[in-house]
Amino acid sequence: MFIVLFGAPGVGKGTQAEILSAKLNIAHFSTGDAFRAAIKNETEVGLLAKQYVDAGKLVPDEVVTKIVAEALSEEKFSNGALLDGYPRTTTQATSLDELLHGKGQSIEAVVNISVERDAIIERLLARGRKDDTQEIIANRLDVYLSETAPVLQYYKGKQDLLREVDGNKSIQEVTAAILDTLHS
């Protein structure tokens, strides 16, 4: 079972992935964790990604996809994964479909956790991280809307994969809503 958890930064994808991973008995896949592991382990694709990261550049889709493919080949993902932070572009979404299809698998659902912009800014500011200033957060949300949100359109056209969940509720209520939408 492969499920994509989707939504803007700060909607709670990581929190929900950890909870759902235990409830559904499938591993949580974090793109950030996969990147860090590939770079730390100095895999071929990890070293390539490191060159972009060190130069302060975005890692190209094809390199991101190679890191994802490498990570998803691990045994812990043999039952599927809750994908958090991937795909972020329609190119990555297409590549993920091709990767899974090659293994005789597919995405079962894409769960979009929706939270209003002001609430996201408030949540991220409350984390108290140095890089979470109002200006930086607003920029990240603008980048998300322009670059990542089109992936939702891609999934809307794919056999009713897209499920919408209101993320403005408590963690427990959001978890319950996700489980309901997955089992309906």
N, C-alpha and C positions, 0 to 999 in steps of 0.2 A: 504494500500500500504506500503510494507516494502522495503526499499532501503538501501543497505550497501554502505557507502562511504569508499573506500579503498585506501591505499597508505601509503608511508613511513612518518615518522614524518616530519613535515614541508612542506607538499605539499598543505596544505590549506583545509583539510577536515572540520575542525571546522568552518572556515569562510564560506565555501560553504554550510554546513549544515544549518547555520543560515539563509542564503539567500534563499536557496531552501525550507526550512521549511515554510517561508512566501509565497513563490510563489506557492507551491504545497498544502499548507494547511494541512501539517502533522507535527507532533511534532519531534523535534530534540532530539535524544537519545544519550547522552554522557555517556560512561562507567564510566569515572572519576566522573561525577556528581552523578551517581547511587551509586558508591562506597561511596562517601562522605555522601550521604543521609542515606544509610544503616548503616554506622558507627555512624553518628550523632544521628540517631533515635534509635540506639541500638537494631536493629532487631536481631533476632537469627543469621541470616546469616551475618549480619553486624558485630556482635561481633566476629564471627568466622573469618571473613576476617581481622578484626583488629589485631587478634593474629598473623597472618602471616605478616601483614604490620609492626607491632611493632617490630617483630623479624627480619625485613629486608629481608623477604623471598617473593618469588613470590606466589601469591594467586593461588591455584590449579584451574584447569579448572572447576571442578564440583562446587566449591564455587562461581566462577565468574558467571557461568551459573545460579546458584540459585539467585544471586543478580540481574542479568538481567531479569530473570523470574518474580521476585518480582516487579521490577521497571516497566516492560512492562505490568503488570496487572493494572497499574494506568489508570484512565479514559482518560487522555490526549493522551494515545497511542491507543485508541480504533479504530482510523482510520488508524493506522499504525505508522511507524517511519522512520526517517532517522537515521540509525545506524552509529555512529562515534566512532571508537575504539573497535568495537566488530563485528564479531569474530576475534580473533587474532591467533587462532590455528585451525587445522582441527577438533579437538575434539569439540571445541566451535562451529564451523560451523555446525557440525553434530547435536549437541545439540540444536542449534537455529532452524534448520530445524524441528527437532522433536517437539520442543516447539510450533512453529507456526503451524505445521501440526495438533497438538492436539487441536488447536483453529480453525481449518478449514482455516488457512491462510498460506501464503508462501512468500518467497522473490520474488519481481518482477524483481529486477535488482541489480547487483553488479557493481558499478562504480569505476574503478581503475584510480585514478588521478596520472599520471606519471610525475615526474620531475627528471632531471638528478642529480646525486649525488653531484656534485660541486655546483649546484644551491641551493640544499637543505641546504648544509653546510653554504653557504653564507646567505641564508634566516634566518636560525636559529641563526647564529652569530649576525646578525643585530638586533635580538630581544633584545640582551643585558642582558639576564638572567645570573645569576651567574653560573648555572649548564650547560650553553650552551657554553662549551669550544670546541675547534676543536676536541680534543681527545674524549670527552664524546659523542659529536655528531657522530663522526665516529663509535664509539662503538655501539651507539643506532641503526645506520643504518645497521651495521653488524648483530646485533641481529635481526632486522627486516627481513633482507634478509634470515637468516637461519631459523628463527622460524615462521615468519608471512607470508612471500611470498608464502610458500607452500599452503596457503589457496586459493591463486589465481588458482592453479592447480585444487584444489577441485571444485571451481566454474566453471572452464573452461569445466568441464565434465557434467555440470548441465544445460541442455536445453537452451543454449545460454544466460545465465544470465549475463555473464561478458561483460562489456562495457568498452572500453579504452578511456580515455580523456587526452589530452596533457595539463598538468598543468603549462607549461612554459609561458603561456600567461597571460594577465591581468585578474583580478578577474571577471570582467564582461564577458570577452570572455570565460573563463572556465565555468562560470554559463550557458552561452548560449549553449556551447558545451554539457554540461551535460543534459540540457533540450532537446536539439535536439536528443541526443542518447536515452533518455527516451521515447520520442514520436515517434521514428522511428520503 
